[in-house]
Amino acid sequence: MLLAAVYALGFHAWLPTRMPDPANDRAVADVLRAEAQAGDVVFLHPWWTERARAFVPAGLPVVGYLNDEGDPLEAHPRIWVLDQPGLPRAGNAAFERSFGPHREALGPARTLGPYRLTLYRNDLYRPTLFSATDALASGQVQVYVEQPTGERTLCPSDGRAYRCPVGRDLRVAAEWHELFYKPERCLWMHPPGGAAKLVVEFPSVPAGRVRLQAGIAWEYAWMHGPDLRPLAAVAEDLATGKGLARVDLTPGMEGFHSADGVLTSAAPVRVWTQADSERLRDACVGLRVLGPSSAEGP
């Protein structure tokens, strides 16, 4: 016990020597303010170096969450890695193995006190040609509950969400939710239950690679039980009536799961969710159309 106490005291005396001070914070902020460009992102390593969120310039997104090393960050052509390599258990080697592929440093790392700041080119970047969360705010969408018979009940907008006047509190809204530790901005689309579908129609979606994503929010994703049912999220081309992509979430599937399709020409597209039982099926859905990536091809 005495040895453990001595070790603990030594560790607490040593740790402040690895921590940044306000001057270091200002130095990082000054570089980012002077050199960051539209579309850039700041990536924290280790992910729990959360103090950076307090001084990164406003408007520059910050990414840091458990197991974030494999995030393609495909919405960002350049990545600023803000690193504290001297922290205990930082996992630098594992980070390099996961983060390094398809990224290239655009210059030497800058040492700013205990911080290390490195700018990378992200070859996994795909320009976003269409985003369902952005399109929802335009007001040019139609939301409804569709029965198996084809009967539709429209869900009008109250300025914040599209609310459906049937059954439980059904709505469609663009919201932030955490899906297996990762914050995602997605469409809240809790299914109505039974064979009915909650549907969002987008009148004009550009051609390109369609990426449909879906996940169950809260702790409900990992739950199992005989009363829980799979949830389907589907994107369809209304011009041809064909399915573009489908994600099926069975009980216990955590995270944001993806399926890709191709829209060969601009067309109206609809997205819907359905689950035989709506209990604990708090669904978040994303739909984007992506341009080509230099690393992955069109």
Phi and psi restraints in degrees (value plus and minus 20) as a CYANA .aco file:
   2 LEU   PHI     -84.8   -44.8
   2 LEU   PSI     -62.0   -22.0
   3 LEU   PHI     -83.4   -43.4
   3 LEU   PSI     -60.8   -20.8
   4 ALA   PHI     -83.8   -43.8
   4 ALA   PSI     -59.8   -19.8
   5 ALA   PHI     -85.5   -45.5
   5 ALA   PSI     -60.8   -20.8
   6 VAL   PHI     -85.2   -45.2
   6 VAL   PSI     -61.9   -21.9
   7 TYR   PHI     -82.1   -42.1
   7 TYR   PSI     -63.4   -23.4
   8 ALA   PHI     -82.7   -42.7
   8 ALA   PSI     -61.9   -21.9
   9 LEU   PHI     -84.6   -44.6
   9 LEU   PSI     -60.5   -20.5
  10 GLY   PHI     -84.1   -44.1
  10 GLY   PSI     -60.3   -20.3
  11 PHE   PHI     -83.0   -43.0
  11 PHE   PSI     -64.6   -24.6
  12 HIS   PHI     -88.5   -48.5
  12 HIS   PSI     -47.4    -7.4
  13 ALA   PHI     -96.1   -56.1
  13 ALA   PSI     -51.0   -11.0
  14 TRP   PHI    -101.4   -61.4
  14 TRP   PSI     -55.6   -15.6
  15 LEU   PHI     -77.7   -37.7
  15 LEU   PSI     -61.9   -21.9
  16 PRO   PHI     -78.9   -38.9
  16 PRO   PSI     -43.0    -3.0
  17 THR   PHI     -90.3   -50.3
  17 THR   PSI     -35.8     4.2
  18 ARG   PHI    -119.2   -79.2
  18 ARG   PSI     -22.1    17.9
  19 MET   PHI    -117.6   -77.6
  19 MET   PSI     124.5   164.5
  20 PRO   PHI     -94.4   -54.4
  20 PRO   PSI     140.8   180.8
  21 ASP   PHI    -133.3   -93.3
  21 ASP   PSI     153.1   193.1
  22 PRO   PHI     -76.4   -36.4
  22 PRO   PSI     -51.4   -11.4
  23 ALA   PHI     -85.7   -45.7
  23 ALA   PSI     -57.9   -17.9
  24 ASN   PHI     -84.7   -44.7
  24 ASN   PSI     -62.1   -22.1
  25 ASP   PHI     -79.0   -39.0
  25 ASP   PSI     -64.6   -24.6
  26 ARG   PHI     -85.2   -45.2
  26 ARG   PSI     -57.2   -17.2
  27 ALA   PHI     -84.1   -44.1
  27 ALA   PSI     -62.6   -22.6
  28 VAL   PHI     -83.5   -43.5
  28 VAL   PSI     -65.8   -25.8
  29 ALA   PHI     -81.1   -41.1
  29 ALA   PSI     -57.9   -17.9
  30 ASP   PHI     -84.6   -44.6
  30 ASP   PSI     -61.6   -21.6
  31 VAL   PHI     -83.6   -43.6
  31 VAL   PSI     -67.3   -27.3
  32 LEU   PHI     -83.5   -43.5
  32 LEU   PSI     -60.5   -20.5
  33 ARG   PHI     -84.7   -44.7
  33 ARG   PSI     -55.9   -15.9
  34 ALA   PHI    -102.8   -62.8
  34 ALA   PSI     -50.4   -10.4
  35 GLU   PHI    -139.1   -99.1
  35 GLU   PSI     -35.2     4.8
  36 ALA   PHI     -87.4   -47.4
  36 ALA   PSI     127.0   167.0
  37 GLN   PHI    -140.2  -100.2
  37 GLN   PSI     144.2   184.2
  38 ALA   PHI     -77.5   -37.5
  38 ALA   PSI     114.9   154.9
  39 GLY   PHI      74.2   114.2
  39 GLY   PSI     -30.5     9.5
  40 ASP   PHI     -90.5   -50.5
  40 ASP   PSI     141.1   181.1
  41 VAL   PHI    -160.6  -120.6
  41 VAL   PSI     128.2   168.2
  42 VAL   PHI    -121.5   -81.5
  42 VAL   PSI     105.8   145.8
  43 PHE   PHI    -132.5   -92.5
  43 PHE   PSI     103.0   143.0
  44 LEU   PHI    -110.0   -70.0
  44 LEU   PSI     113.6   153.6
  45 HIS   PHI    -159.2  -119.2
  45 HIS   PSI     106.6   146.6
  46 PRO   PHI     -81.7   -41.7
  46 PRO   PSI     142.5   182.5
  47 TRP   PHI     -83.5   -43.5
  47 TRP   PSI     -41.3    -1.3
  48 TRP   PHI    -111.6   -71.6
  48 TRP   PSI      -4.5    35.5
  49 THR   PHI    -102.3   -62.3
  49 THR   PSI      39.9    79.9
  50 GLU   PHI     -88.7   -48.7
  50 GLU   PSI     -38.6     1.4
  51 ARG   PHI     -79.9   -39.9
  51 ARG   PSI     -41.8    -1.8
  52 ALA   PHI     -81.6   -41.6
  52 ALA   PSI     -48.0    -8.0
  53 ARG   PHI     -81.6   -41.6
  53 ARG   PSI     -42.1    -2.1
  54 ALA   PHI     -98.2   -58.2
  54 ALA   PSI     -40.8    -0.8
  55 PHE   PHI    -145.4  -105.4
  55 PHE   PSI     -27.0    13.0
  56 VAL   PHI     -82.4   -42.4
  56 VAL   PSI     114.9   154.9
  57 PRO   PHI     -74.5   -34.5
  57 PRO   PSI     123.3   163.3
  58 ALA   PHI     -79.3   -39.3
  58 ALA   PSI     121.8   161.8
  59 GLY   PHI      71.3   111.3
  59 GLY   PSI     -30.4     9.6
  60 LEU   PHI    -119.2   -79.2
  60 LEU   PSI      92.4   132.4
  61 PRO   PHI     -86.7   -46.7
  61 PRO   PSI     129.7   169.7
  62 VAL   PHI    -143.2  -103.2
  62 VAL   PSI     112.1   152.1
  63 VAL   PHI    -137.3   -97.3
  63 VAL   PSI     107.5   147.5
  64 GLY   PHI    -187.5  -147.5
  64 GLY   PSI      88.8   128.8
  65 TYR   PHI    -175.1  -135.1
  65 TYR   PSI     144.0   184.0
  66 LEU   PHI     -78.1   -38.1
  66 LEU   PSI     111.1   151.1
  67 ASN   PHI      44.0    84.0
  67 ASN   PSI      17.8    57.8
  68 ASP   PHI    -105.5   -65.5
  68 ASP   PSI     -25.2    14.8
  69 GLU   PHI     -80.7   -40.7
  69 GLU   PSI     -50.0   -10.0
  70 GLY   PHI    -109.7   -69.7
  70 GLY   PSI     -15.8    24.2
  71 ASP   PHI     -86.7   -46.7
  71 ASP   PSI     102.9   142.9
  72 PRO   PHI     -88.0   -48.0
  72 PRO   PSI     -40.0     0.0
  73 LEU   PHI      29.6    69.6
  73 LEU   PSI      23.8    63.8
  74 GLU   PHI     -89.5   -49.5
  74 GLU   PSI     -30.1     9.9
  75 ALA   PHI    -105.2   -65.2
  75 ALA   PSI     -21.0    19.0
  76 HIS   PHI    -146.4  -106.4
  76 HIS   PSI      98.4   138.4
  77 PRO   PHI     -92.6   -52.6
  77 PRO   PSI     -43.8    -3.8
  78 ARG   PHI    -153.2  -113.2
  78 ARG   PSI     124.8   164.8
  79 ILE   PHI    -147.3  -107.3
  79 ILE   PSI     104.7   144.7
  80 TRP   PHI    -113.0   -73.0
  80 TRP   PSI      91.9   131.9
  81 VAL   PHI    -110.0   -70.0
  81 VAL   PSI      94.8   134.8
  82 LEU   PHI    -119.8   -79.8
  82 LEU   PSI      90.0   130.0
  83 ASP   PHI    -136.2   -96.2
  83 ASP   PSI     123.8   163.8
  84 GLN   PHI    -143.3  -103.3
  84 GLN   PSI      58.8    98.8
  85 PRO   PHI     -86.1   -46.1
  85 PRO   PSI     -38.4     1.6
  86 GLY   PHI    -104.7   -64.7
  86 GLY   PSI     -23.8    16.2
  87 LEU   PHI     -90.8   -50.8
  87 LEU   PSI     125.7   165.7
  88 PRO   PHI     -84.1   -44.1
  88 PRO   PSI     120.5   160.5
  89 ARG   PHI      39.0    79.0
  89 ARG   PSI      15.8    55.8
  90 ALA   PHI     -91.2   -51.2
  90 ALA   PSI     -43.6    -3.6
  91 GLY   PHI      47.0    87.0
  91 GLY   PSI      26.2    66.2
  92 ASN   PHI     -85.0   -45.0
  92 ASN   PSI     -61.3   -21.3
  93 ALA   PHI     -85.7   -45.7
  93 ALA   PSI     -64.1   -24.1
  94 ALA   PHI     -84.1   -44.1
  94 ALA   PSI     -57.7   -17.7
  95 PHE   PHI     -81.6   -41.6
  95 PHE   PSI     -65.3   -25.3
  96 GLU   PHI     -82.1   -42.1
  96 GLU   PSI     -58.9   -18.9
  97 ARG   PHI     -85.4   -45.4
  97 ARG   PSI     -58.5   -18.5
  98 SER   PHI    -103.1   -63.1
  98 SER   PSI     -59.0   -19.0
  99 PHE   PHI    -103.9   -63.9
  99 PHE   PSI     -51.5   -11.5
 100 GLY   PHI     -83.6   -43.6
 100 GLY   PSI     -62.6   -22.6
 101 PRO   PHI     -77.0   -37.0
 101 PRO   PSI     114.2   154.2
 102 HIS   PHI      48.6    88.6
 102 HIS   PSI      -1.1    38.9
 103 ARG   PHI    -147.8  -107.8
 103 ARG   PSI     124.1   164.1
 104 GLU   PHI    -156.3  -116.3
 104 GLU   PSI     109.7   149.7
 105 ALA   PHI     -84.6   -44.6
 105 ALA   PSI     115.6   155.6
 106 LEU   PHI    -115.7   -75.7
 106 LEU   PSI      -8.1    31.9
 107 GLY   PHI     149.2   189.2
 107 GLY   PSI     153.0   193.0
 108 PRO   PHI     -88.8   -48.8
 108 PRO   PSI     134.8   174.8
 109 ALA   PHI     -87.3   -47.3
 109 ALA   PSI     123.7   163.7
 110 ARG   PHI    -125.1   -85.1
 110 ARG   PSI     107.7   147.7
 111 THR   PHI    -115.7   -75.7
 111 THR   PSI      99.7   139.7
 112 LEU   PHI    -145.7  -105.7
 112 LEU   PSI      64.5   104.5
 113 GLY   PHI      47.2    87.2
 113 GLY   PSI    -154.9  -114.9
 114 PRO   PHI     -97.4   -57.4
 114 PRO   PSI     -26.6    13.4
 115 TYR   PHI    -102.3   -62.3
 115 TYR   PSI     131.2   171.2
 116 ARG   PHI    -149.7  -109.7
 116 ARG   PSI     104.2   144.2
 117 LEU   PHI    -137.9   -97.9
 117 LEU   PSI     101.0   141.0
 118 THR   PHI    -152.0  -112.0
 118 THR   PSI     113.6   153.6
 119 LEU   PHI    -118.0   -78.0
 119 LEU   PSI     109.7   149.7
 120 TYR   PHI    -139.6   -99.6
 120 TYR   PSI     127.5   167.5
 121 ARG   PHI    -105.6   -65.6
 121 ARG   PSI     114.2   154.2
 122 ASN   PHI    -124.3   -84.3
 122 ASN   PSI      83.2   123.2
 123 ASP   PHI     -97.8   -57.8
 123 ASP   PSI     -23.2    16.8
 124 LEU   PHI    -109.9   -69.9
 124 LEU   PSI     -19.1    20.9
 125 TYR   PHI     -82.1   -42.1
 125 TYR   PSI     112.9   152.9
 126 ARG   PHI    -148.6  -108.6
 126 ARG   PSI     102.3   142.3
 127 PRO   PHI     -82.0   -42.0
 127 PRO   PSI     118.7   158.7
 128 THR   PHI    -107.9   -67.9
 128 THR   PSI      93.8   133.8
 129 LEU   PHI    -107.8   -67.8
 129 LEU   PSI     -43.0    -3.0
 130 PHE   PHI    -175.7  -135.7
 130 PHE   PSI     119.4   159.4
 131 SER   PHI    -153.9  -113.9
 131 SER   PSI     105.3   145.3
 132 ALA   PHI     -84.4   -44.4
 132 ALA   PSI     -56.3   -16.3
 133 THR   PHI     -85.9   -45.9
 133 THR   PSI     -57.1   -17.1
 134 ASP   PHI     -91.4   -51.4
 134 ASP   PSI     -61.4   -21.4
 135 ALA   PHI     -85.0   -45.0
 135 ALA   PSI     -49.8    -9.8
 136 LEU   PHI     -81.6   -41.6
 136 LEU   PSI     -55.3   -15.3
 137 ALA   PHI     -91.3   -51.3
 137 ALA   PSI     -36.0     4.0
 138 SER   PHI     -90.9   -50.9
 138 SER   PSI     -41.3    -1.3
 139 GLY   PHI      59.7    99.7
 139 GLY   PSI     -19.4    20.6
 140 GLN   PHI    -116.6   -76.6
 140 GLN   PSI      18.4    58.4
 141 VAL   PHI    -144.1  -104.1
 141 VAL   PSI     145.4   185.4
 142 GLN   PHI    -146.3  -106.3
 142 GLN   PSI     111.1   151.1
 143 VAL   PHI    -141.6  -101.6
 143 VAL   PSI     116.3   156.3
 144 TYR   PHI    -179.9  -139.9
 144 TYR   PSI     142.0   182.0
 145 VAL   PHI    -120.2   -80.2
 145 VAL   PSI     107.3   147.3
 146 GLU   PHI    -132.3   -92.3
 146 GLU   PSI     105.6   145.6
 147 GLN   PHI    -105.8   -65.8
 147 GLN   PSI     141.2   181.2
 148 PRO   PHI     -77.7   -37.7
 148 PRO   PSI     -44.8    -4.8
 149 THR   PHI     -96.6   -56.6
 149 THR   PSI     -29.1    10.9
 150 GLY   PHI      77.2   117.2
 150 GLY   PSI     -29.7    10.3
 151 GLU   PHI     -84.3   -44.3
 151 GLU   PSI     117.5   157.5
 152 ARG   PHI    -141.3  -101.3
 152 ARG   PSI     120.4   160.4
 153 THR   PHI    -137.1   -97.1
 153 THR   PSI      94.6   134.6
 154 LEU   PHI     -90.9   -50.9
 154 LEU   PSI     128.5   168.5
 155 CYS   PHI    -137.1   -97.1
 155 CYS   PSI      80.7   120.7
 156 PRO   PHI     -94.6   -54.6
 156 PRO   PSI     139.4   179.4
 157 SER   PHI    -109.1   -69.1
 157 SER   PSI     119.7   159.7
 158 ASP   PHI    -124.2   -84.2
 158 ASP   PSI      -6.0    34.0
 159 GLY   PHI      76.9   116.9
 159 GLY   PSI     -41.3    -1.3
 160 ARG   PHI    -138.3   -98.3
 160 ARG   PSI     -51.4   -11.4
 161 ALA   PHI    -175.0  -135.0
 161 ALA   PSI     140.2   180.2
 162 TYR   PHI    -113.4   -73.4
 162 TYR   PSI      94.6   134.6
 163 ARG   PHI    -129.7   -89.7
 163 ARG   PSI     114.1   154.1
 164 CYS   PHI    -118.7   -78.7
 164 CYS   PSI     107.2   147.2
 165 PRO   PHI    -104.4   -64.4
 165 PRO   PSI      19.5    59.5
 166 VAL   PHI    -155.9  -115.9
 166 VAL   PSI     126.1   166.1
 167 GLY   PHI      36.8    76.8
 167 GLY   PSI    -160.1  -120.1
 168 ARG   PHI     -93.5   -53.5
 168 ARG   PSI    -195.8  -155.8
 169 ASP   PHI     -94.4   -54.4
 169 ASP   PSI      65.1   105.1
 170 LEU   PHI    -110.7   -70.7
 170 LEU   PSI     117.4   157.4
 171 ARG   PHI    -173.5  -133.5
 171 ARG   PSI     140.6   180.6
 172 VAL   PHI    -145.3  -105.3
 172 VAL   PSI     105.5   145.5
 173 ALA   PHI    -172.5  -132.5
 173 ALA   PSI     131.8   171.8
 174 ALA   PHI    -105.6   -65.6
 174 ALA   PSI      97.7   137.7
 175 GLU   PHI    -160.4  -120.4
 175 GLU   PSI     139.2   179.2
 176 TRP   PHI    -111.3   -71.3
 176 TRP   PSI     113.3   153.3
 177 HIS   PHI    -164.0  -124.0
 177 HIS   PSI     132.0   172.0
 178 GLU   PHI    -114.3   -74.3
 178 GLU   PSI     104.5   144.5
 179 LEU   PHI    -142.4  -102.4
 179 LEU   PSI      85.1   125.1
 180 PHE   PHI      32.3    72.3
 180 PHE   PSI      35.6    75.6
 181 TYR   PHI      59.0    99.0
 181 TYR   PSI     -35.8     4.2
 182 LYS   PHI    -117.7   -77.7
 182 LYS   PSI     105.8   145.8
 183 PRO   PHI     -93.5   -53.5
 183 PRO   PSI     112.3   152.3
 184 GLU   PHI    -152.4  -112.4
 184 GLU   PSI     118.3   158.3
 185 ARG   PHI    -115.6   -75.6
 185 ARG   PSI      98.7   138.7
 186 CYS   PHI    -167.8  -127.8
 186 CYS   PSI     156.4   196.4
 187 LEU   PHI    -109.8   -69.8
 187 LEU   PSI     100.8   140.8
 188 TRP   PHI     -93.5   -53.5
 188 TRP   PSI      96.2   136.2
 189 MET   PHI    -160.9  -120.9
 189 MET   PSI      44.5    84.5
 190 HIS   PHI     -82.5   -42.5
 190 HIS   PSI     106.5   146.5
 191 PRO   PHI     -89.6   -49.6
 191 PRO   PSI     135.7   175.7
 192 PRO   PHI     -96.5   -56.5
 192 PRO   PSI     -37.3     2.7
 193 GLY   PHI      76.5   116.5
 193 GLY   PSI     137.3   177.3
 194 GLY   PHI      46.6    86.6
 194 GLY   PSI    -169.9  -129.9
 195 ALA   PHI    -106.1   -66.1
 195 ALA   PSI     -24.3    15.7
 196 ALA   PHI     -90.4   -50.4
 196 ALA   PSI     134.2   174.2
 197 LYS   PHI    -141.4  -101.4
 197 LYS   PSI     123.9   163.9
 198 LEU   PHI    -118.3   -78.3
 198 LEU   PSI     101.6   141.6
 199 VAL   PHI    -143.1  -103.1
 199 VAL   PSI     120.4   160.4
 200 VAL   PHI    -143.1  -103.1
 200 VAL   PSI     106.3   146.3
 201 GLU   PHI    -126.6   -86.6
 201 GLU   PSI     111.4   151.4
 202 PHE   PHI    -129.9   -89.9
 202 PHE   PSI     102.3   142.3
 203 PRO   PHI     -90.6   -50.6
 203 PRO   PSI     -46.2    -6.2
 204 SER   PHI    -169.2  -129.2
 204 SER   PSI      91.8   131.8
 205 VAL   PHI    -139.7   -99.7
 205 VAL   PSI     110.6   150.6
 206 PRO   PHI     -92.4   -52.4
 206 PRO   PSI     140.6   180.6
 207 ALA   PHI     -88.8   -48.8
 207 ALA   PSI     130.4   170.4
 208 GLY   PHI     130.7   170.7
 208 GLY   PSI    -191.5  -151.5
 209 ARG   PHI     -97.4   -57.4
 209 ARG   PSI     102.8   142.8
 210 VAL   PHI    -111.7   -71.7
 210 VAL   PSI     107.9   147.9
 211 ARG   PHI    -139.0   -99.0
 211 ARG   PSI      92.4   132.4
 212 LEU   PHI    -119.6   -79.6
 212 LEU   PSI     112.6   152.6
 213 GLN   PHI    -150.9  -110.9
 213 GLN   PSI     126.6   166.6
 214 ALA   PHI    -173.0  -133.0
 214 ALA   PSI     127.8   167.8
 215 GLY   PHI    -179.4  -139.4
 215 GLY   PSI     142.0   182.0
 216 ILE   PHI    -117.9   -77.9
 216 ILE   PSI     109.2   149.2
 217 ALA   PHI    -103.1   -63.1
 217 ALA   PSI     150.9   190.9
 218 TRP   PHI      42.9    82.9
 218 TRP   PSI    -183.1  -143.1
 219 GLU   PHI     -99.1   -59.1
 219 GLU   PSI     -21.7    18.3
 220 TYR   PHI     -86.6   -46.6
 220 TYR   PSI     -42.5    -2.5
 221 ALA   PHI     -80.6   -40.6
 221 ALA   PSI     -60.3   -20.3
 222 TRP   PHI    -107.3   -67.3
 222 TRP   PSI     -25.5    14.5
 223 MET   PHI     -90.5   -50.5
 223 MET   PSI     124.9   164.9
 224 HIS   PHI    -142.9  -102.9
 224 HIS   PSI     139.2   179.2
 225 GLY   PHI     142.1   182.1
 225 GLY   PSI     134.8   174.8
 226 PRO   PHI     -86.5   -46.5
 226 PRO   PSI     -39.4     0.6
 227 ASP   PHI    -113.1   -73.1
 227 ASP   PSI     -20.1    19.9
 228 LEU   PHI    -115.8   -75.8
 228 LEU   PSI     121.8   161.8
 229 ARG   PHI    -144.0  -104.0
 229 ARG   PSI     133.8   173.8
 230 PRO   PHI     -80.9   -40.9
 230 PRO   PSI     133.1   173.1
 231 LEU   PHI    -139.5   -99.5
 231 LEU   PSI     114.9   154.9
 232 ALA   PHI    -128.1   -88.1
 232 ALA   PSI     114.7   154.7
 233 ALA   PHI    -141.6  -101.6
 233 ALA   PSI     108.2   148.2
 234 VAL   PHI    -155.6  -115.6
 234 VAL   PSI     120.1   160.1
 235 ALA   PHI    -134.3   -94.3
 235 ALA   PSI     113.4   153.4
 236 GLU   PHI    -150.0  -110.0
 236 GLU   PSI     123.7   163.7
 237 ASP   PHI    -104.1   -64.1
 237 ASP   PSI      91.7   131.7
 238 LEU   PHI     -92.0   -52.0
 238 LEU   PSI     -41.6    -1.6
 239 ALA   PHI     -90.9   -50.9
 239 ALA   PSI     -54.7   -14.7
 240 THR   PHI    -130.5   -90.5
 240 THR   PSI     -35.6     4.4
 241 GLY   PHI      58.8    98.8
 241 GLY   PSI     -13.9    26.1
 242 LYS   PHI    -112.4   -72.4
 242 LYS   PSI     129.6   169.6
 243 GLY   PHI     -93.6   -53.6
 243 GLY   PSI     121.2   161.2
 244 LEU   PHI    -119.6   -79.6
 244 LEU   PSI     -61.8   -21.8
 245 ALA   PHI    -181.2  -141.2
 245 ALA   PSI     132.9   172.9
 246 ARG   PHI    -165.1  -125.1
 246 ARG   PSI     115.4   155.4
 247 VAL   PHI    -142.3  -102.3
 247 VAL   PSI     104.9   144.9
 248 ASP   PHI    -131.0   -91.0
 248 ASP   PSI     102.0   142.0
 249 LEU   PHI    -127.5   -87.5
 249 LEU   PSI      92.5   132.5
 250 THR   PHI    -111.4   -71.4
 250 THR   PSI     135.3   175.3
 251 PRO   PHI     -74.1   -34.1
 251 PRO   PSI     112.7   152.7
 252 GLY   PHI      80.2   120.2
 252 GLY   PSI     -28.4    11.6
 253 MET   PHI    -104.6   -64.6
 253 MET   PSI      93.2   133.2
 254 GLU   PHI    -118.2   -78.2
 254 GLU   PSI     136.5   176.5
 255 GLY   PHI      76.8   116.8
 255 GLY   PSI    -196.0  -156.0
 256 PHE   PHI    -125.4   -85.4
 256 PHE   PSI      90.5   130.5
 257 HIS   PHI    -120.3   -80.3
 257 HIS   PSI     126.5   166.5
 258 SER   PHI    -141.0  -101.0
 258 SER   PSI     132.1   172.1
 259 ALA   PHI    -164.5  -124.5
 259 ALA   PSI     118.5   158.5
 260 ASP   PHI    -131.3   -91.3
 260 ASP   PSI     131.0   171.0
 261 GLY   PHI    -166.6  -126.6
 261 GLY   PSI    -198.8  -158.8
 262 VAL   PHI    -148.9  -108.9
 262 VAL   PSI     108.6   148.6
 263 LEU   PHI    -122.9   -82.9
 263 LEU   PSI      90.6   130.6
 264 THR   PHI     -96.1   -56.1
 264 THR   PSI     -42.9    -2.9
 265 SER   PHI    -169.5  -129.5
 265 SER   PSI     138.7   178.7
 266 ALA   PHI     -77.0   -37.0
 266 ALA   PSI     117.9   157.9
 267 ALA   PHI    -182.4  -142.4
 267 ALA   PSI     140.0   180.0
 268 PRO   PHI     -90.5   -50.5
 268 PRO   PSI     123.1   163.1
 269 VAL   PHI    -153.3  -113.3
 269 VAL   PSI     123.4   163.4
 270 ARG   PHI    -143.9  -103.9
 270 ARG   PSI     128.8   168.8
 271 VAL   PHI    -143.5  -103.5
 271 VAL   PSI     116.9   156.9
 272 TRP   PHI    -161.8  -121.8
 272 TRP   PSI     136.1   176.1
 273 THR   PHI    -142.4  -102.4
 273 THR   PSI     130.0   170.0
 274 GLN   PHI    -174.8  -134.8
 274 GLN   PSI     119.2   159.2
 275 ALA   PHI    -169.1  -129.1
 275 ALA   PSI     118.3   158.3
 276 ASP   PHI     -80.5   -40.5
 276 ASP   PSI     -54.4   -14.4
 277 SER   PHI    -146.1  -106.1
 277 SER   PSI     109.0   149.0
 278 GLU   PHI    -102.3   -62.3
 278 GLU   PSI     -23.8    16.2
 279 ARG   PHI     -81.9   -41.9
 279 ARG   PSI     103.9   143.9
 280 LEU   PHI      38.8    78.8
 280 LEU   PSI       7.0    47.0
 281 ARG   PHI    -125.3   -85.3
 281 ARG   PSI      38.5    78.5
 282 ASP   PHI     -97.5   -57.5
 282 ASP   PSI      71.0   111.0
 283 ALA   PHI    -111.3   -71.3
 283 ALA   PSI     117.2   157.2
 284 CYS   PHI    -137.9   -97.9
 284 CYS   PSI     114.1   154.1
 285 VAL   PHI    -149.4  -109.4
 285 VAL   PSI     117.8   157.8
 286 GLY   PHI    -142.1  -102.1
 286 GLY   PSI     123.7   163.7
 287 LEU   PHI    -159.7  -119.7
 287 LEU   PSI     103.0   143.0
 288 ARG   PHI    -155.5  -115.5
 288 ARG   PSI     134.4   174.4
 289 VAL   PHI    -132.4   -92.4
 289 VAL   PSI     106.6   146.6
 290 LEU   PHI    -132.6   -92.6
 290 LEU   PSI     123.7   163.7
 291 GLY   PHI    -102.3   -62.3
 291 GLY   PSI    -196.6  -156.6
 292 PRO   PHI     -93.7   -53.7
 292 PRO   PSI     131.3   171.3
 293 SER   PHI    -128.7   -88.7
 293 SER   PSI     118.3   158.3
 294 SER   PHI     -86.0   -46.0
 294 SER   PSI     -45.3    -5.3
 295 ALA   PHI    -107.2   -67.2
 295 ALA   PSI     -52.5   -12.5
 296 GLU   PHI    -128.7   -88.7
 296 GLU   PSI     -30.3     9.7
 297 GLY   PHI      64.9   104.9
 297 GLY   PSI     155.9   195.9
